[in-house]
Amino acid sequence: MESASETIRRIFGNKGDSLGSEMAEVTSRYEALNKVRFPKPKATRYIAVANQKGGVGKTTTTVNLAASLALSKAQVLVIDMDPQGNASTALGVKHNTGEPSIYDVLEARQTIGEVKQSSEKFKTLDVVPSSIDLSGAELEVADLTNRNDLLKEALDEFTSSSKKHYDYVIIDCPPSLGLLVINAMCAVNEVLIPIQAEYYALEGLGQLIQTIGLVQEHYNPTLLVSTMLVTMFDKRTLLSKEVYDQVKGHYPDIVLQTTIPRSVKISEAPSFGKTVIEYDPHGTGAVSYREAALEIARRSPQVLKTLEDRKQRSN
């Protein structure tokens, strides 16, 4: 029996620039992903997804990588630190004003264990929701002596007492460089930076790297920029390729080979309260995010070794 990709090629032909060829390629990639095993990390990976520039696909990247990893049966915890709560919406959890959220955790009224919700869509995915109330948290905790470590302390307490072992804890940061982002960077040991394949995206990258450097110097010496992912990549334009090549040239060891295409389906999915992994599972956006998740999973041994080396040097 011929595969789906073979059927598409038979119907549309093999012309390199044809729709049939593109459909067959995506179908082949989808079929390959369903056959491969995603390795699990030997220790929990704590990852903040950050970029102070809005519109680069930060929240989209958070929820779709989390969904991809959960689809591979990894245990995943997503913490939504963005007051807009878009990650909570995409993952289908309640986050209206007054609902228990990360805001209550930072204010020490509740614990992560008390506010987290299990995803109804992915069995191995839990979510700590955000709410618009979080927008006032920076002012409310600004005078606390431990204001930079509020999330770290809550997360350490939760993971040390939780009966469930998480393979990945992924934090969606707001598009800023304020106290909420500092809290996220103090609570993790990795930063994943999504970079839009446009010229202006490169301008803010230096500022973000500088901020991460300050966090490393003053608060979290083992913090590592482990991953960069180029998003909104348009293979039809020279600019997208030039942006990718520039970023890859500067950061050859951390930029993923996978790029995320500019896709209508990726943009549509949140309006239905879904990740693109659910909304269009066979499409190029979902397949690309699953390939990026596989690449991240396969890099775990190298990343964990680097973190261990940094930890030993800092002691």
C-alpha positions, -999 to 999 in steps of 0.1 A, spaced: 0 0 0 14 34 -10 19 61 17 1 94 17 31 112 4 34 88 -25 -3 92 -34 1 130 -34 32 127 -57 13 104 -80 -16 128 -83 3 161 -85 36 149 -100 71 157 -88 77 192 -102 99 210 -77 79 242 -74 45 225 -75 19 225 -48 19 187 -49 56 185 -43 53 208 -12 23 188 1 42 155 -4 73 169 15 52 180 45 33 147 45 66 128 44 79 148 74 47 142 93 50 105 87 86 105 98 78 123 130 52 97 139 78 69 136 106 86 156 111 84 194 116 117 213 143 111 239 135 123 274 161 144 293 178 128 323 169 158 344 142 184 343 149 212 318 137 246 330 133 269 300 121 305 298 109 316 263 118 353 261 121 382 238 113 418 247 101 425 212 64 417 207 50 398 177 80 374 172 60 343 180 70 339 216 38 326 231 30 307 199 64 290 203 58 283 240 25 265 235 33 246 204 67 233 217 49 223 249 22 206 230 47 188 207 67 175 237 35 164 255 24 147 223 57 127 225 46 116 261 70 140 279 57 154 311 54 192 306 45 221 329 38 255 313 39 286 334 22 316 319 39 347 331 24 371 306 -5 392 319 -22 389 285 -27 352 292 -25 341 256 -7 309 264 -34 300 289 -60 307 262 -42 285 236 -38 257 260 -75 258 269 -73 266 307 -94 290 327 -78 323 334 -104 349 340 -100 376 366 -105 360 400 -94 325 389 -64 311 408 -33 320 388 4 327 389 -5 361 403 -17 344 435 16 324 436 38 355 433 17 372 460 22 341 482 -16 334 486 -15 300 469 11 275 457 18 263 422 3 229 431 -30 247 441 -33 268 409 -21 245 382 -46 229 358 -43 198 338 -48 201 301 -79 184 287 -61 182 253 -28 166 263 -26 141 291 10 149 301 6 187 300 -1 209 331 -5 247 330 -1 274 356 -24 301 341 -20 338 341 -46 366 344 -48 403 337 -43 408 375 -7 399 370 -1 433 353 -1 450 387 23 425 403 55 442 394 45 473 415 30 453 443 62 432 450 87 458 440 97 466 476 102 430 487 138 419 493 133 386 475 113 402 446 136 386 420 132 351 434 95 348 440 89 324 412 121 304 418 111 299 455 76 288 445 88 265 418 115 249 439 89 242 466 65 227 441 90 205 423 106 192 455 72 181 468 55 170 436 49 133 431 50 139 393 84 143 376 84 169 348 107 165 319 102 202 309 91 233 327 85 260 301 78 296 311 62 321 287 75 355 295 58 389 287 73 410 259 93 433 282 124 432 303 108 439 337 105 422 370 83 394 357 110 384 331 137 387 358 117 363 380 114 338 351 151 340 343 160 335 380 137 304 381 151 286 351 186 276 338 178 280 301 165 307 278 150 300 244 148 330 222 124 331 192 136 355 165 114 367 137 130 364 103 129 402 97 157 428 99 142 447 129 142 415 149 180 415 150 181 450 165 165 440 198 185 408 201 216 425 214 196 443 241 180 410 252 214 392 253 228 421 274 199 418 299 205 380 301 241 388 308 232 411 337 209 384 352 238 359 349 262 384 366 240 394 395 214 367 401 217 334 382 253 326 371 243 293 355 217 308 332 223 296 296 210 308 263 205 273 250 183 277 220 173 302 193 145 295 169 138 315 138 101 321 133 79 336 106 104 323 80 94 328 44 114 306 21 103 327 -9 122 357 3 160 364 4 156 384 36 144 354 56 175 334 45 198 364 52 184 368 87 187 331 95 223 331 81 233 361 102 219 347 134 233 312 127 267 328 119 268 346 153 253 317 174 262 286 154 257 261 183 224 273 196 203 282 165 180 253 156 182 239 121 144 239 120 127 272 111 90 280 117 72 292 85 49 321 82 16 303 82 -21 313 82 -30 282 102 -5 291 130 -21 326 132 -56 312 132 -52 285 158 -53 308 190 -87 323 179 -101 287 183 -84 283 217 -60 257 202 -24 251 194 -16 246 158 -6 210 168 -43 203 173 -58 228 148 -39 217 118 -18 187 128 -8 177 92 1 213 82 36 228 77 33 249 109 25 219 132 51 197 115 78 224 119 71 229 156 72 192 162 105 190 144 119 219 165 107 200 196 125 169 185 157 189 179 154 204 214 148 169 229 178 155 211 201 183 223 192 176 260 224 156 268 246 184 255 227 212 272 225 194 306 263 187 304 269 224 297 247 234 326 265 210 350 299 224 339 287 260 345 273 250 379 306 234 390 326 265 378 303 289 397 306 270 430 
